[in-house]
Amino acid sequence: MNFEVARTQMLGQQLRAWDVLDDRVLRAFAETPREDFVPRDYRELAFADAEIPLAHGQVMLAPKVEGRILQALQVEPIDEALVVGTGSGHLAACLAHLGRRVTSVDIFPDFATTAGPRIATLGIHNVDLQTGDALHLSYHAQFDAIAVTASVPVPALVDYFVGMLRPQGRLFIVLGRAPAMEAQLITLQPNGATTTSSLFETVLTPLINAERPEPFVL
């Protein structure tokens, strides 16, 4: 398989086709070899328009979704970012091209163990991989951008992550239950209020340990 051809096709046919047009985001994707982050058995599918299975029932997000996350967050070179859900490490590596510092947290230690060498091999030194439960973090007002790579069922959890934002910080989060989930960008204003933009509909794996209300049955 010619990975360079596949990479170019991914940028044009998936990211740009899904309105990912930010040059810095496209460059971050082009410079971060996605094929090095997928499990070996799925390397030929590295650039497919699909989620890729990881350990523990988790997935690597489709390229176009990762692209929309990065574009929505508008990470600047001075920004500090948090990724909730390290997974393969690819999203954190892409963010590292955009911001000053990236902290990535996952509840499964082996994700950090696997992602660390992949990121280091690329000469990326501004990513801090940590292990922990995303719902028990103590990062009060520390980040300019947060990407939550799993879905949350209730708005109360949105407030929890907003508490980790600095003024004018941005939070990407997917709210709801399957099959009705919505990707949102939430911005913390200097006066403490928040504004919400609806981005797109999708379905993501639920955040581990998030309270899941029972579905309503008629």
C-alpha positions in Angstrom: 0.0 0.0 0.0 1.3 3.5 -0.9 0.7 5.4 2.3 1.6 8.8 0.8 -1.1 8.4 -1.8 -3.6 7.2 0.8 -2.7 10.2 3.0 -3.2 12.7 0.2 -6.6 11.1 -0.6 -7.6 11.2 3.0 -6.8 14.9 3.2 -8.8 15.7 0.1 -11.7 13.1 0.1 -12.4 13.0 3.8 -11.1 16.1 5.7 -11.6 18.7 3.0 -14.9 17.1 1.9 -16.1 17.4 5.5 -15.2 21.1 5.7 -11.9 20.7 7.4 -10.2 23.6 5.6 -7.8 25.0 8.2 -4.3 24.9 6.7 -2.6 24.4 10.1 -4.9 21.4 10.9 -4.3 19.8 7.4 -0.6 20.3 7.8 -0.7 18.6 11.3 -2.4 15.6 9.7 0.0 15.5 6.8 3.0 15.6 9.2 1.7 13.0 11.7 1.9 9.5 10.1 -1.4 8.0 11.0 -0.3 4.6 9.9 2.2 4.4 12.8 -0.6 4.9 15.3 -3.0 2.1 14.3 -2.7 -1.4 15.6 -0.5 -3.5 13.3 -3.4 -5.7 12.1 -5.3 -2.6 10.9 -2.4 -0.7 9.3 -3.8 -1.1 5.8 -7.0 0.7 7.0 -5.1 3.6 8.6 -6.6 6.1 6.2 -10.1 4.6 5.8 -13.2 6.7 6.6 -13.9 4.6 9.6 -13.2 4.0 13.3 -10.4 1.5 14.0 -10.7 -0.9 16.9 -8.3 -0.5 19.8 -8.0 -2.6 23.0 -10.5 -2.4 25.8 -13.5 -1.9 23.4 -12.2 1.6 22.5 -11.7 3.0 19.0 -9.5 5.3 17.0 -11.7 8.0 15.7 -12.2 8.4 11.9 -9.9 10.9 10.3 -12.7 13.4 9.4 -13.9 13.5 13.0 -10.4 14.1 14.4 -10.0 16.8 11.8 -13.3 18.5 12.8 -12.2 18.3 16.5 -8.9 20.0 15.8 -10.4 22.7 13.6 -13.2 23.5 16.1 -10.7 24.0 18.9 -8.7 26.6 17.1 -5.6 25.8 19.0 -2.9 28.5 18.8 0.9 28.1 19.3 0.7 29.5 22.9 -2.2 27.3 24.0 -2.2 24.3 26.4 -4.6 21.5 25.5 -6.1 18.5 27.1 -7.1 15.3 25.4 -9.5 13.1 27.4 -9.0 9.6 26.0 -5.5 9.0 24.7 -6.3 5.9 22.7 -3.8 5.5 19.9 -2.2 8.8 20.7 -2.7 10.2 17.2 -5.0 13.1 18.2 -2.6 14.2 20.9 0.3 14.0 18.4 -1.6 16.2 15.9 -2.5 18.7 18.7 1.2 18.9 19.6 1.8 20.4 16.2 -0.7 23.2 16.9 -0.3 24.1 20.6 2.5 24.7 23.1 1.7 21.8 25.4 -0.7 18.8 25.3 -1.7 16.7 28.3 -3.4 13.4 27.3 -5.2 11.3 29.9 -6.6 7.7 29.6 -7.9 5.3 32.2 -6.0 2.4 30.5 -2.2 2.5 31.3 -1.3 0.5 28.2 -2.5 3.2 25.9 0.0 5.6 27.3 2.7 2.9 27.2 2.0 2.3 23.6 1.5 5.9 22.4 4.6 7.3 24.2 7.2 5.7 22.0 5.2 6.4 18.8 5.1 10.1 19.7 8.7 10.2 20.8 9.9 8.6 17.6 8.4 11.6 15.7 10.5 14.0 17.7 7.4 15.4 19.5 8.4 16.5 23.1 5.4 18.6 24.2 3.0 15.8 25.0 2.5 14.6 28.6 0.8 11.2 28.7 -1.0 10.4 32.0 -3.1 7.6 33.4 -6.3 8.4 35.3 -10.0 8.5 35.4 -11.3 11.4 33.4 -14.0 12.0 35.9 -11.6 12.4 38.8 -9.2 15.1 37.5 -8.0 18.2 39.3 -7.1 20.5 36.4 -9.0 23.6 37.5 -8.8 26.4 34.9 -5.6 25.0 33.3 -6.4 24.6 29.6 -7.2 26.7 26.6 -8.6 23.7 24.7 -10.1 20.4 25.7 -11.0 17.5 23.4 -13.2 14.8 25.0 -13.0 11.8 22.7 -15.9 9.9 24.2 -19.5 10.7 24.6 -21.1 12.0 27.8 -24.8 11.4 28.7 -25.8 14.4 30.8 -25.1 18.2 30.7 -23.7 18.1 34.2 -20.6 16.4 32.9 -20.1 19.3 30.5 -19.9 21.7 33.4 -17.2 19.5 35.0 -15.0 19.8 31.9 -15.8 23.5 31.5 -14.3 24.0 35.0 -10.9 23.0 33.5 -11.0 25.8 31.0 -9.3 29.1 31.2 -11.3 32.2 30.1 -12.0 32.0 26.4 -11.1 28.3 26.5 -12.8 25.9 24.1 -14.3 22.4 24.9 -15.1 19.8 22.2 -17.6 17.3 23.6 -20.2 14.9 22.3 -23.4 15.0 24.3 -26.2 12.4 24.4 -27.1 8.8 24.0 -27.0 6.6 20.9 -28.4 7.1 18.4 -28.9 10.8 19.1 -25.6 12.4 19.9 -24.4 15.9 19.1 -20.9 17.2 18.8 -20.6 20.6 20.4 -18.1 23.4 20.9 -18.5 25.2 24.2 -16.5 28.4 24.8 -16.0 29.9 28.3 -16.4 33.6 28.1 -14.4 36.0 30.3 -17.5 36.7 32.5 -17.9 33.0 33.3 -20.8 32.4 30.9 -20.6 29.8 28.2 -21.6 29.8 24.5 -22.4 26.6 22.6 -22.1 25.8 18.9 -23.6 22.7 17.4 -21.1 21.1 15.1 -22.4 17.8 13.7 -24.2 14.6 14.7 -22.2 11.5 15.5 -22.1 8.5 17.8 -19.0 7.9 20.0 -18.2 5.3 22.6 -19.4 6.4 26.0 -16.9 7.9 28.5 -16.0 5.1 31.0 -17.6 5.6 34.4 -19.9 8.3 33.2 -23.3 7.8 34.8 -25.6 6.3 32.1 -29.3 7.1 32.8 -31.8 4.3 32.0 -33.5 4.8 28.6 -37.1 5.8 28.8 -39.5 3.0 27.8 -43.1 3.6 26.8 
